[in-house]
Amino acid sequence: MDFSTWLPFFFATVAISLSPGPGAIAAMGAGLNHGFRRGQVVAFGLGLGVITQLLVVGVGLGALLATSETAFAVVKWVGAAYLVYLGVQQWRSPASPITAKDATSADAAQAVSRKSIFLRGWMVNAMNPKGTVFLLAVLPQFIDMSRPLPLQYLHIGATFSVVEFCVMTGYVALASKVLGLLREPRQIRWMNRSFGSLFVAAGVFLATFKRAA
């Protein structure tokens, strides 16, 4: 991919990653609930989710989602249900301040928690059919069909995943800074319910999403 083509794609991915959406909500929720060191794992999952979406498009499954009403509906409803599930879980999170002791729990529990956080990030991005439709609409503008496609997909995947990882890490860091300001159970309960409501709203919005004709 030529630099003149890569640069506008880079700025496009930055704008996409910065825009509010399920990924940003997941990143801020992880930072809020787990602090930066543990919550930052979600950024790896979100980055891998982007690569998953790119692979789906690259192998042609994206075209199937774009042409098959049934396939698109299944993925859409699974993704929407998962976001609503995350919202309910966030809403029901305990209203207790996270301390340094909480963030450095036993290794076994920490490992399970990190895996769970990682998988949550991956699911949020990988199970979003809007991402597939978006890539199908945008990628052709940056693909040169006269050149080998695998190398171009490699450049695109590396750029998108690194940008997504960096932006989501920033969201995690931003939310983790709020932890020091939340000491009262009432404040934490309000924050948990706010993020939970955002997840549910994102799920409802995804459920109403329709492909362009």
N, CA, C and O of each residue as an XYZ file, in Angstrom:
852
protein
N       0.845     -1.197      0.000
C       0.000      0.000      0.000
C       0.878      1.244      0.000
O       1.732      1.409      0.871
N       0.665      2.126     -0.987
C       1.432      3.358     -1.074
C       1.136      4.258      0.122
O       0.051      4.209      0.702
N       2.121      5.078      0.477
C       1.949      5.984      1.606
C       0.806      6.963      1.358
O       0.076      7.325      2.281
N       0.655      7.389      0.103
C      -0.413      8.336     -0.231
C      -1.794      7.713     -0.035
O      -2.774      8.426      0.185
N      -1.872      6.388     -0.113
C      -3.131      5.688      0.141
C      -3.275      5.348      1.616
O      -4.364      5.418      2.185
N      -2.146      4.978      2.225
C      -2.180      4.578      3.628
C      -2.536      5.744      4.557
O      -3.277      5.561      5.522
N      -2.015      6.932      4.271
C      -2.231      8.068      5.177
C      -3.707      8.406      5.365
O      -4.146      8.532      6.508
N      -4.495      8.561      4.297
C      -5.930      8.815      4.532
C      -6.632      7.657      5.226
O      -7.565      7.869      6.001
N      -6.183      6.413      4.949
C      -6.773      5.273      5.655
C      -6.453      5.354      7.142
O      -7.305      5.057      7.980
N      -5.235      5.752      7.468
C      -4.838      5.902      8.871
C      -5.727      6.914      9.587
O      -6.223      6.642     10.680
N      -5.929      8.079      8.975
C      -6.763      9.104      9.600
C      -8.220      8.635      9.709
O      -8.922      8.968     10.664
N      -8.654      7.866      8.725
C     -10.025      7.330      8.781
C     -10.176      6.361      9.949
O     -11.188      6.389     10.649
N      -9.171      5.499     10.166
C      -9.252      4.541     11.274
C      -9.189      5.256     12.623
O      -9.852      4.840     13.573
N      -8.404      6.320     12.715
C      -8.349      7.089     13.965
C      -9.722      7.682     14.276
O     -10.199      7.613     15.408
N     -10.346      8.264     13.254
C     -11.667      8.861     13.453
C     -12.690      7.809     13.848
O     -13.530      8.043     14.716
N     -12.614      6.642     13.202
C     -13.552      5.557     13.502
C     -13.359      5.063     14.932
O     -14.330      4.859     15.660
N     -12.098      4.872     15.331
C     -11.820      4.346     16.666
C     -12.203      5.338     17.763
O     -12.655      4.943     18.837
N     -12.017      6.633     17.482
C     -12.336      7.652     18.480
C     -13.831      7.859     18.650
O     -14.283      8.310     19.703
N     -14.596      7.535     17.625
C     -16.036      7.776     17.692
C     -16.668      6.897     18.764
O     -16.304      5.729     18.898
N     -17.615      7.446     19.532
C     -18.270      6.668     20.595
C     -18.979      5.441     20.014
O     -19.627      5.523     18.971
N     -18.850      4.334     20.688
C     -19.485      3.097     20.241
C     -19.291      2.010     21.278
O     -18.743      2.273     22.348
N     -19.729      0.789     20.983
C     -19.584     -0.310     21.942
C     -18.146     -0.534     22.389
O     -17.910     -0.845     23.557
N     -17.168     -0.380     21.477
C     -15.768     -0.582     21.855
C     -15.315      0.427     22.895
O     -14.673      0.063     23.880
N     -15.644      1.694     22.680
C     -15.268      2.733     23.634
C     -15.952      2.507     24.977
O     -15.345      2.708     26.029
N     -17.214      2.091     24.940
C     -17.939      1.820     26.179
C     -17.287      0.660     26.928
O     -17.114      0.720     28.145
N     -16.924     -0.401     26.193
C     -16.277     -1.557     26.815
C     -14.943     -1.165     27.438
O     -14.621     -1.597     28.545
N     -14.165     -0.347     26.729
C     -12.861      0.071     27.241
C     -13.010      0.912     28.505
O     -12.293      0.697     29.482
N     -13.934      1.865     28.490
C     -14.121      2.715     29.663
C     -14.707      1.916     30.823
O     -14.369      2.164     31.981
N     -15.578      0.964     30.521
C     -16.122      0.118     31.573
C     -15.040     -0.725     32.235
O     -15.046     -0.902     33.453
N     -14.102     -1.249     31.427
C     -13.008     -2.049     31.975
C     -12.093     -1.189     32.845
O     -11.663     -1.617     33.917
N     -11.800      0.020     32.379
C     -10.965      0.914     33.177
C     -11.634      1.298     34.479
O     -10.982      1.400     35.519
N     -12.930      1.508     34.417
C     -13.687      1.893     35.608
C     -13.736      0.763     36.632
O     -13.560      0.995     37.828
N     -13.975     -0.460     36.160
C     -14.185     -1.593     37.066
C     -12.896     -2.255     37.537
O     -12.855     -2.810     38.635
N     -11.844     -2.205     36.722
C     -10.641     -2.979     37.030
C      -9.370     -2.137     37.155
O      -8.312     -2.677     37.477
N      -9.451     -0.836     36.910
C      -8.234     -0.041     36.907
C      -7.476     -0.207     35.603
O      -7.875     -1.006     34.755
N      -6.389      0.533     35.430
C      -5.694      0.521     34.143
C      -4.954     -0.780     33.872
O      -5.072     -1.335     32.780
N      -4.194     -1.281     34.845
C      -3.312     -2.424     34.592
C      -4.079     -3.667     34.174
O      -3.650     -4.380     33.267
N      -5.204     -3.937     34.819
C      -5.990     -5.114     34.454
C      -6.984     -4.794     33.345
O      -7.216     -5.612     32.455
N      -7.569     -3.602     33.404
C      -8.569     -3.242     32.407
C      -7.994     -3.071     31.019
O      -8.711     -3.210     30.028
N      -6.702     -2.768     30.934
C      -6.086     -2.516     29.635
C      -6.085     -3.743     28.737
O      -5.917     -3.632     27.522
N      -6.275     -4.920     29.341
C      -6.335     -6.160     28.554
C      -7.470     -6.103     27.536
O      -7.397     -6.726     26.477
N      -8.524     -5.347     27.866
C      -9.654     -5.263     26.947
C      -9.242     -4.674     25.607
O      -9.832     -4.999     24.577
N      -8.227     -3.804     25.612
C      -7.771     -3.185     24.365
C      -7.187     -4.230     23.417
O      -7.344     -4.119     22.201
N      -6.513     -5.249     23.967
C      -6.007     -6.336     23.129
C      -7.171     -7.093     22.488
O      -7.128     -7.431     21.305
N      -8.205     -7.353     23.280
C      -9.373     -8.047     22.742
C     -10.064     -7.247     21.668
O     -10.470     -7.798     20.645
N     -10.206     -5.944     21.886
C     -10.849     -5.094     20.889
C     -10.026     -5.040     19.605
O     -10.582     -5.051     18.506
N      -8.698     -4.981     19.744
C      -7.832     -4.985     18.568
C      -7.943     -6.282     17.794
O      -7.981     -6.277     16.563
N      -7.996     -7.414     18.523
C      -8.156     -8.710     17.854
C      -9.526     -8.798     17.196
O      -9.674     -9.423     16.146
N     -10.535     -8.170     17.814
C     -11.866     -8.162     17.210
C     -11.874     -7.470     15.859
O     -12.572     -7.897     14.940
N     -11.090     -6.392     15.738
C     -10.970     -5.694     14.461
C     -10.344     -6.603     13.411
O     -10.803     -6.655     12.270
N      -9.285     -7.326     13.809
C      -8.635     -8.247     12.879
C      -9.611     -9.345     12.460
O      -9.635     -9.750     11.298
N     -10.415     -9.823     13.408
C     -11.421    -10.840     13.095
C     -12.390    -10.330     12.045
O     -12.716    -11.036     11.090
N     -12.850     -9.094     12.229
C     -13.755     -8.491     11.247
C     -13.094     -8.416      9.875
O     -13.727     -8.698      8.857
N     -11.827     -8.038      9.851
C     -11.116     -7.926      8.581
C     -10.981     -9.291      7.913
O     -11.117     -9.401      6.695
N     -10.714    -10.335      8.706
C     -10.619    -11.681      8.153
C     -11.959    -12.131      7.591
O     -12.018    -12.775      6.543
N     -13.037    -11.788      8.296
C     -14.377    -12.133      7.816
C     -14.613    -11.525      6.439
O     -15.111    -12.191      5.532
N     -14.250    -10.257      6.296
C     -14.419     -9.585      5.003
C     -13.473    -10.182      3.968
O     -13.857    -10.420      2.823
N     -12.216    -10.424      4.391
C     -11.206    -10.897      3.460
C     -11.518    -12.255      2.868
O     -11.221    -12.491      1.697
N     -12.110    -13.162      3.643
C     -12.399    -14.504      3.132
C     -13.772    -14.594      2.470
O     -14.172    -15.661      2.004
N     -14.479    -13.492      2.430
C     -15.735    -13.476      1.702
C     -16.985    -13.625      2.539
O     -18.093    -13.501      2.016
N     -16.832    -13.893      3.853
C     -18.011    -14.018      4.689
C     -18.736    -12.684      4.821
O     -19.950    -12.630      5.015
N     -17.952    -11.603      4.709
C     -18.574    -10.287      4.763
C     -19.559    -10.109      3.619
O     -20.629     -9.527      3.795
N     -19.192    -10.616      2.443
C     -20.102    -10.536      1.300
C     -21.368    -11.345      1.566
O     -22.459    -10.960      1.144
N     -21.214    -12.488      2.283
C     -22.385    -13.292      2.631
C     -23.319    -12.513      3.552
O     -24.535    -12.515      3.366
N     -22.727    -11.837      4.561
C     -23.541    -11.037      5.479
C     -24.226     -9.895      4.751
O     -25.324     -9.476      5.117
N     -23.563     -9.400      3.716
C     -24.133     -8.272      2.978
C     -25.253     -8.713      2.047
O     -26.092     -7.894      1.670
N     -25.286    -10.000      1.663
C     -26.282    -10.462      0.707
C     -27.328    -11.386      1.321
O     -28.421    -11.530      0.773
N     -27.008    -12.011      2.444
C     -27.931    -12.950      3.071
C     -28.640    -12.294      4.249
O     -28.004    -11.914      5.232
N     -29.940    -12.164      4.146
C     -30.731    -11.582      5.230
C     -30.632    -12.442      6.490
O     -30.533    -11.915      7.599
N     -30.658    -13.769      6.317
C     -30.635    -14.659      7.473
C     -29.312    -14.574      8.219
O     -29.295    -14.424      9.440
N     -28.193    -14.671      7.483
C     -26.872    -14.607      8.118
C     -26.673    -13.274      8.822
O     -26.172    -13.223      9.945
N     -27.067    -12.201      8.159
C     -26.920    -10.879      8.754
C     -27.761    -10.765     10.022
O     -27.296    -10.239     11.033
N     -29.006    -11.261      9.971
C     -29.904    -11.160     11.125
C     -29.364    -11.955     12.313
O     -29.434    -11.494     13.452
N     -28.824    -13.151     12.052
C     -28.288    -13.976     13.141
C     -27.146    -13.261     13.844
O     -27.139    -13.152     15.070
N     -26.175    -12.768     13.065
C     -25.039    -12.079     13.657
C     -25.485    -10.812     14.373
O     -24.985    -10.494     15.452
N     -26.420    -10.093     13.778
C     -26.898     -8.847     14.382
C     -27.542     -9.097     15.742
O     -27.254     -8.392     16.709
N     -28.414    -10.101     15.815
C     -29.125    -10.350     17.060
C     -28.233    -10.949     18.130
O     -28.415    -10.674     19.316
N     -27.266    -11.768     17.724
C     -26.298    -12.289     18.696
C     -25.483    -11.139     19.281
O     -25.283    -11.065     20.493
N     -25.017    -10.245     18.415
C     -24.250     -9.094     18.882
C     -25.072     -8.187     19.777
O     -24.583     -7.725     20.808
N     -26.314     -7.927     19.397
C     -27.187     -7.059     20.193
C     -27.464     -7.676     21.559
O     -27.430     -6.988     22.579
N     -27.740     -8.988     21.572
C     -28.021     -9.673     22.840
C     -26.803     -9.636     23.758
O     -26.941     -9.489     24.972
N     -25.607     -9.770     23.177
C     -24.394     -9.750     23.994
C     -24.187     -8.376     24.617
O     -23.801     -8.282     25.782
N     -24.435     -7.320     23.869
C     -24.285     -5.971     24.411
C     -25.286     -5.724     25.537
O     -24.942     -5.123     26.554
N     -26.513     -6.182     25.359
C     -27.516     -6.034     26.424
C     -27.086     -6.828     27.658
O     -27.250     -6.362     28.785
N     -26.541     -8.019     27.448
C     -26.039     -8.833     28.567
C     -24.943     -8.084     29.323
O     -24.945     -8.055     30.554
N     -23.998     -7.473     28.580
C     -22.941     -6.697     29.225
C     -23.540     -5.540     30.021
O     -23.074     -5.219     31.114
N     -24.572     -4.923     29.462
C     -25.212     -3.812     30.153
C     -25.833     -4.243     31.472
O     -25.699     -3.553     32.483
N     -26.508     -5.380     31.462
C     -27.129     -5.897     32.693
C     -26.053     -6.225     33.729
O     -26.201     -5.914     34.911
N     -24.971     -6.857     33.273
C     -23.876     -7.184     34.183
C     -23.264     -5.927     34.787
O     -22.972     -5.882     35.982
N     -23.070     -4.898     33.949
C     -22.501     -3.647     34.424
C     -23.451     -2.974     35.420
O     -23.010     -2.453     36.444
N     -24.728     -2.985     35.125
C     -25.742     -2.370     35.986
C     -25.728     -3.018     37.377
O     -25.917     -2.345     38.391
N     -25.500     -4.338     37.403
C     -25.549     -5.090     38.658
C     -24.206     -5.169     39.368
O     -24.102     -5.823     40.406
N     -23.177     -4.521     38.833
C     -21.852     -4.558     39.465
C     -21.918     -3.971     40.870
O     -22.662     -3.020     41.107
N     -21.147     -4.529     41.806
C     -21.176     -4.028     43.181
C     -20.706     -2.581     43.267
O     -19.762     -2.185     42.582
N     -21.362     -1.804     44.101
C     -21.034     -0.382     44.265
C     -19.993     -0.214     45.353
O     -20.239      0.447     46.362
N     -18.816     -0.820     45.147
C     -17.739     -0.721     46.134
C     -16.493     -0.186     45.455
O     -16.183     -0.585     44.333
N     -15.761      0.726     46.126
C     -14.556      1.302     45.519
C     -13.517      0.234     45.236
O     -13.385     -0.723     45.999
N     -12.778      0.388     44.146
C     -11.694     -0.526     43.805
C     -10.414      0.000     44.414
O     -10.022      1.138     44.157
N      -9.759     -0.818     45.221
C      -8.543     -0.400     45.899
C      -7.348     -1.106     45.293
O      -7.493     -2.006     44.465
N      -6.171     -0.690     45.712
C      -4.953     -1.333     45.211
C      -4.945     -2.813     45.566
O      -4.434     -3.636     44.805
N      -5.516     -3.156     46.735
C      -5.578     -4.554     47.142
C      -6.468     -5.349     46.201
O      -6.162     -6.492     45.863
N      -7.589     -4.731     45.771
C      -8.484     -5.418     44.835
C      -7.801     -5.668     43.512
O      -8.020     -6.710     42.895
N      -6.968     -4.729     43.055
C      -6.326     -4.815     41.741
C      -5.170     -5.788     41.721
O      -4.668     -6.121     40.648
N      -4.722     -6.264     42.909
C      -3.594     -7.194     42.968
C      -4.020     -8.447     43.728
O      -3.359     -8.864     44.679
N      -5.119     -9.033     43.303
C      -5.642    -10.237     43.947
C      -4.800    -11.433     43.570
O      -3.770    -11.294     42.910
N      -5.233    -12.605     43.985
C      -4.466    -13.832     43.741
C      -4.242    -14.049     42.258
O      -5.060    -13.662     41.424
N      -3.088    -14.693     41.938
C      -2.713    -14.857     40.535
C      -3.765    -15.631     39.755
O      -4.084    -15.268     38.622
N      -4.305    -16.687     40.340
C      -5.283    -17.509     39.623
C      -6.516    -16.704     39.286
O      -6.989    -16.733     38.150
N      -7.044    -15.984     40.265
C      -8.241    -15.179     40.023
C      -7.952    -14.086     39.024
O      -8.791    -13.762     38.184
N      -6.751    -13.513     39.117
C      -6.387    -12.427     38.211
C      -6.308    -12.943     36.774
O      -6.731    -12.266     35.837
N      -5.747    -14.184     36.610
C      -5.617    -14.741     35.270
C      -6.993    -14.954     34.649
O      -7.206    -14.627     33.481
N      -7.930    -15.505     35.428
C      -9.282    -15.726     34.932
C      -9.921    -14.400     34.563
O     -10.573    -14.281     33.526
N      -9.729    -13.406     35.415
C     -10.321    -12.091     35.176
C      -9.751    -11.465     33.912
O     -10.501    -10.897     33.118
N      -8.456    -11.557     33.711
C      -7.842    -10.993     32.515
C      -8.368    -11.685     31.261
O      -8.635    -11.031     30.253
N      -8.515    -12.992     31.322
C      -9.045    -13.729     30.169
C     -10.473    -13.292     29.874
O     -10.852    -13.107     28.718
N     -11.253    -13.131     30.925
C     -12.642    -12.704     30.752
C     -12.713    -11.310     30.147
O     -13.525    -11.053     29.258
N     -11.868    -10.419     30.626
C     -11.841     -9.041     30.097
C     -11.433     -9.057     28.633
O     -12.024     -8.356     27.811
N     -10.422     -9.858     28.306
C      -9.948     -9.962     26.928
C     -11.053    -10.472     26.005
O     -11.293     -9.898     24.943
N     -11.726    -11.555     26.413
C     -12.781    -12.137     25.585
C     -13.954    -11.173     25.429
O     -14.596    -11.133     24.379
N     -14.227    -10.405     26.468
C     -15.306     -9.420     26.377
C     -14.989     -8.403     25.286
O     -15.852     -8.066     24.476
N     -13.741     -7.912     25.267
C     -13.345     -6.951     24.238
C     -13.432     -7.545     22.847
O     -13.912     -6.899     21.915
N     -12.961     -8.795     22.709
C     -13.008     -9.443     21.398
C     -14.446     -9.599     20.915
O     -14.748     -9.314     19.756
N     -15.333    -10.051     21.800
C     -16.722    -10.269     21.416
C     -17.393     -8.977     20.966
O     -18.152     -8.972     19.997
N     -17.113     -7.882     21.671
C     -17.764     -6.607     21.348
C     -17.467     -6.196     19.912
O     -18.375     -5.774     19.195
N     -16.214     -6.313     19.479
C     -15.859     -5.911     18.117
C     -16.120     -7.003     17.087
O     -16.557     -6.708     15.975
N     -15.859     -8.250     17.438
C     -15.988     -9.328     16.454
C     -17.436     -9.618     16.103
O     -17.726    -10.010     14.972
N     -18.356     -9.435     17.049
C     -19.759     -9.773     16.823
C     -20.591     -8.544     16.465
O     -21.773     -8.466     16.799
N     -19.978     -7.608     15.798
C     -20.687     -6.390     15.398
C     -20.821     -6.364     13.876
O     -19.858     -6.014     13.193
N     -21.971     -6.720     13.324
C     -22.118     -6.753     11.864
C     -21.980     -5.378     11.228
O     -21.682     -5.266     10.039
N     -22.195     -4.328     12.022
C     -21.988     -2.985     11.477
C     -20.531     -2.803     11.069
O     -20.230     -2.117     10.092
N     -19.620     -3.433     11.837
C     -18.204     -3.349     11.484
C     -17.926     -4.021     10.160
O     -17.148     -3.515      9.351
N     -18.564     -5.174      9.931
C     -18.382     -5.880      8.667
C     -18.911     -5.061      7.501
O     -18.248     -4.921      6.473
N     -20.107     -4.526      7.669
C     -20.701     -3.711      6.602
C     -19.852     -2.482      6.344
O     -19.669     -2.070      5.199
N     -19.329     -1.893      7.429
C     -18.479     -0.712      7.271
C     -17.219     -1.045      6.476
O     -16.844     -0.308      5.565
N     -16.564     -2.163      6.822
C     -15.352     -2.545      6.106
C     -15.646     -2.838      4.645
O     -14.857     -2.490      3.766
N     -16.783     -3.478      4.383
C     -17.157     -3.750      2.995
C     -17.342     -2.454      2.210
O     -17.045     -2.397      1.017
N     -17.832     -1.414      2.883
C     -18.080     -0.146      2.205
C     -16.809      0.672      2.043
O     -16.653      1.391      1.056
N     -15.891      0.565      3.015
C     -14.720      1.442      3.034
C     -13.500      0.831      2.364
O     -12.779      1.522      1.644
N     -13.256     -0.458      2.589
C     -12.031     -1.074      2.090
C     -11.810     -0.920      0.586
O     -10.684     -0.654      0.164
N     -12.856     -1.081     -0.240
C     -12.609     -0.956     -1.686
C     -11.974      0.373     -2.091
O     -11.316      0.451     -3.129
N     -12.161      1.406     -1.293
C     -11.576      2.703     -1.619
C     -10.061      2.705     -1.449
O      -9.373      3.555     -2.015
N      -9.535      1.749     -0.665
C      -8.097      1.731     -0.377
C      -7.402      0.489     -0.933
O      -6.207      0.299     -0.706
N      -8.128     -0.347     -1.648
C      -7.555     -1.574     -2.199
C      -7.233     -1.381     -3.676
O      -8.063     -0.914     -4.456
N      -6.008     -1.752     -4.039
C      -5.586     -1.738     -5.435
C      -5.649     -3.174     -5.960
O      -4.809     -4.006     -5.616
N      -6.650     -3.455     -6.792
C      -6.866     -4.818     -7.265
C      -5.756     -5.316     -8.185
O      -5.676     -6.514     -8.459
N      -4.907     -4.425     -8.662
C      -3.815     -4.832     -9.540
C      -2.603     -5.329     -8.749
O      -1.640     -5.823     -9.336
N      -2.648     -5.201     -7.432
C      -1.553     -5.627     -6.582
C      -2.001     -6.797     -5.702
O      -3.197     -7.022     -5.517
N      -1.017     -7.546     -5.157
C      -1.375     -8.692     -4.298
C      -2.232     -8.251     -3.109
O      -1.870     -7.327     -2.380
N      -3.362     -8.916     -2.925
C      -4.276     -8.538     -1.855
C      -3.785     -8.899     -0.453
O      -4.002     -8.119      0.474
N      -3.122    -10.066     -0.254
C      -2.710    -10.420      1.117
C      -1.851     -9.352      1.784
O      -2.046     -9.048      2.961
N      -0.896     -8.777      1.040
C      -0.026     -7.765      1.626
C      -0.816     -6.504      1.965
O      -0.562     -5.864      2.985
N      -1.763     -6.150      1.116
C      -2.578     -4.971      1.395
C      -3.453     -5.197      2.626
O      -3.603     -4.303      3.459
N      -4.026     -6.391      2.737
C      -4.826     -6.704      3.923
C      -3.955     -6.700      5.186
O      -4.412     -6.319      6.264
N      -2.705     -7.125      5.040
C      -1.793     -7.105      6.179
C      -1.560     -5.676      6.653
O      -1.597     -5.397      7.851
N      -1.319     -4.770      5.704
C      -1.110     -3.357      6.062
C      -2.364     -2.777      6.714
O      -2.290     -2.078      7.725
N      -3.498     -3.075      6.124
C      -4.763     -2.544      6.643
C      -5.048     -3.106      8.034
O      -5.417     -2.364      8.944
N      -4.875     -4.436      8.199
C      -5.137     -5.058      9.491
C      -4.209     -4.548     10.573
O      -4.641     -4.280     11.694
N      -2.915     -4.410     10.236
C      -1.949     -3.910     11.215
C      -2.290     -2.480     11.627
O      -2.246     -2.138     12.809
N      -2.629     -1.648     10.640
C      -2.961     -0.253     10.939
C      -4.205     -0.158     11.805
O      -4.214      0.534     12.823
N      -5.250     -0.854     11.394
C      -6.528     -0.768     12.103
C      -6.400     -1.301     13.533
O      -6.898     -0.681     14.473
N      -5.736     -2.442     13.697
C      -5.643     -3.049     15.029
C      -4.771     -2.228     15.965
O      -5.090     -2.091     17.146
N      -3.661     -1.674     15.449
C      -2.783     -0.855     16.294
C      -3.485      0.441     16.703
O      -3.407      0.857     17.859
N      -4.165      1.071     15.755
C      -4.900      2.293     16.076
C      -5.993      2.002     17.096
O      -6.153      2.742     18.067
N      -6.743      0.930     16.879
C      -7.812      0.560     17.809
C      -7.241      0.287     19.194
O      -7.805      0.726     20.196
N      -6.131     -0.432     19.254
C      -5.514     -0.754     20.539
C      -5.089      0.522     21.269
O      -5.356      0.672     22.461
N      -4.432      1.436     20.562
C      -3.947      2.667     21.195
C      -5.100      3.546     21.680
O      -5.064      4.072     22.793
N      -6.119      3.700     20.839
C      -7.261      4.539     21.218
C      -8.002      3.927     22.393
O      -8.366      4.638     23.329
N      -8.233      2.613     22.361
C      -8.956      1.969     23.449
C      -8.148      1.974     24.742
O      -8.715      2.072     25.831
N      -6.823      1.868     24.626
C      -5.976      1.999     25.811
C      -6.149      3.384     26.425
O      -6.178      3.530     27.647
N      -6.262      4.391     25.575
C      -6.506      5.744     26.069
C      -7.835      5.844     26.797
O      -7.930      6.506     27.830
N      -8.869      5.186     26.262
C     -10.176      5.191     26.928
C     -10.094      4.486     28.289
O     -10.685      4.943     29.267
N      -9.353      3.364     28.341
C      -9.189      2.650     29.607
C      -8.484      3.543     30.625
O      -8.901      3.630     31.780
N      -7.406      4.210     30.183
C      -6.659      5.089     31.086
C      -7.524      6.232     31.580
O      -7.483      6.586     32.759
N      -8.312      6.812     30.678
C      -9.194      7.915     31.061
C     -10.192      7.476     32.115
O     -10.402      8.175     33.107
N     -10.808      6.322     31.905
C     -11.801      5.836     32.860
C     -11.163      5.432     34.179
O     -11.753      5.636     35.240
N      -9.952      4.855     34.125
C      -9.298      4.426     35.363
C      -8.947      5.608     36.247
O      -8.885      5.469     37.469
N      -8.715      6.775     35.646
C      -8.429      7.981     36.429
C      -9.643      8.391     37.256
O      -9.512      9.017     38.308
N     -10.822      8.029     36.763
C     -12.042      8.376     37.481
C     -12.155      7.576     38.768
O     -12.832      7.997     39.705
N     -11.481      6.401     38.820
C     -11.588      5.538     39.988
C     -11.212      6.265     41.275
O     -11.847      6.083     42.314
N     -10.165      7.094     41.189
C      -9.714      7.799     42.383
C     -10.727      8.804     42.896
O     -10.672      9.204     44.059
N     -11.652      9.217     42.041
C     -12.651     10.207     42.425
C     -13.932      9.562     42.938
O     -14.795     10.235     43.502
N     -14.048      8.240     42.734
C     -15.269      7.545     43.134
C     -15.029      6.790     44.433
O     -14.432      5.714     44.435
N     -15.491      7.351     45.517
C     -15.303      6.720     46.823
C     -16.628      6.349     47.481
O     -16.683      5.430     48.297
N     -17.673      7.049     47.133
C     -18.970      6.786     47.731
C     -19.723      5.726     46.924
O     -19.726      5.776     45.694
N     -20.356      4.773     47.598
C     -21.142      3.751     46.883
C     -22.173      4.356     45.945
O     -22.436      3.807     44.875
N     -22.755      5.477     46.332
C     -23.757      6.119     45.486
C     -23.148      6.555     44.162
O     -23.770      6.406     43.110
N     -21.920      7.099     44.209
C     -21.247      7.547     42.989
C     -20.924      6.366     42.077
O     -21.122      6.431     40.863
N     -20.426      5.286     42.679
C     -20.046      4.117     41.886
C     -21.284      3.448     41.292
O     -21.269      2.992     40.149
N     -22.352      3.396     42.083
C     -23.596      2.819     41.581
C     -24.116      3.616     40.383
O     -24.578      3.045     39.395
N     -24.032      4.945     40.488
C     -24.482      5.803     39.381
C     -23.636      5.565     38.139
O     -24.160      5.501     37.027
N     -22.315      5.432     38.332
C     -21.431      5.211     37.185
C     -21.690      3.842     36.548
O     -21.757      3.729     35.324
N     -21.838      2.798     37.381
C     -22.108      1.467     36.842
C     -23.404      1.449     36.033
O     -23.467      0.860     34.954
N     -24.422      2.095     36.563
C     -25.703      2.103     35.874
C     -25.649      2.948     34.601
O     -26.346      2.657     33.629
N     -24.831      3.981     34.610
C     -24.675      4.799     33.398
C     -24.049      3.978     32.284
O     -24.538      3.981     31.154
N     -22.955      3.266     32.605
C     -22.300      2.443     31.597
C     -23.187      1.268     31.201
O     -23.226      0.882     30.033
N     -23.897      0.701     32.168
C     -24.816     -0.386     31.840
C     -25.891      0.069     30.875
O     -26.235     -0.644     29.933
N     -26.423      1.263     31.114
C     -27.448      1.806     30.225
C     -26.891      2.058     28.830
O     -27.585      1.851     27.835
N     -25.637      2.504     28.758
C     -25.012      2.742     27.459
C     -24.867      1.432     26.675
O     -25.100      1.399     25.467
N     -24.482      0.357     27.366
C     -24.369     -0.943     26.703
C     -25.730     -1.388     26.169
O     -25.842     -1.833     25.026
N     -26.760     -1.263     27.006
C     -28.098     -1.670     26.583
C     -28.556     -0.835     25.395
O     -29.133     -1.358     24.442
N     -28.288      0.490     25.463
C     -28.668      1.377     24.358
C     -27.937      0.991     23.079
O     -28.519      1.013     21.995
N     -26.648      0.634     23.207
C     -25.886      0.207     22.033
C     -26.466     -1.085     21.455
O     -26.536     -1.252     20.238
N     -26.884     -2.005     22.348
C     -27.495     -3.240     21.879
C     -28.806     -3.000     21.164
O     -29.075     -3.608     20.128
N     -29.627     -2.113     21.716
C     -30.905     -1.783     21.077
C     -30.669     -1.120     19.727
O     -31.353     -1.412     18.746
N     -29.676     -0.211     19.692
C     -29.365      0.466     18.430
C     -28.892     -0.530     17.382
O     -29.271     -0.440     16.214
N     -28.060     -1.484     17.801
C     -27.577     -2.494     16.866
C     -28.726     -3.349     16.363
O     -28.750     -3.733     15.193
N     -29.684     -3.652     17.239
C     -30.828     -4.477     16.836
C     -31.689     -3.781     15.790
O     -32.353     -4.444     14.994
N     -31.684     -2.456     15.785
C     -32.486     -1.708     14.822
C     -31.699     -1.343     13.565
O     -32.237     -0.740     12.636
N     -30.404     -1.720     13.547
C     -29.562     -1.375     12.403
C     -29.973     -2.177     11.179
O     -30.174     -3.389     11.257
N     -30.093     -1.498     10.062
C     -30.470     -2.138      8.804
C     -29.435     -1.817      7.753
O     -28.882     -0.717      7.718
N     -29.179     -2.792      6.893
C     -28.222     -2.569      5.812
C     -28.790     -1.614      4.784
O     -29.999     -1.536      4.564
N     -27.870     -0.887      4.160
C     -28.316     -0.041      3.044
C     -28.736     -0.947      1.891
O     -28.132     -1.990      1.641
N     -29.757     -0.533      1.221
C     -30.272     -1.343      0.104
C     -29.268     -1.405     -1.018
O     -29.523     -2.040     -2.041
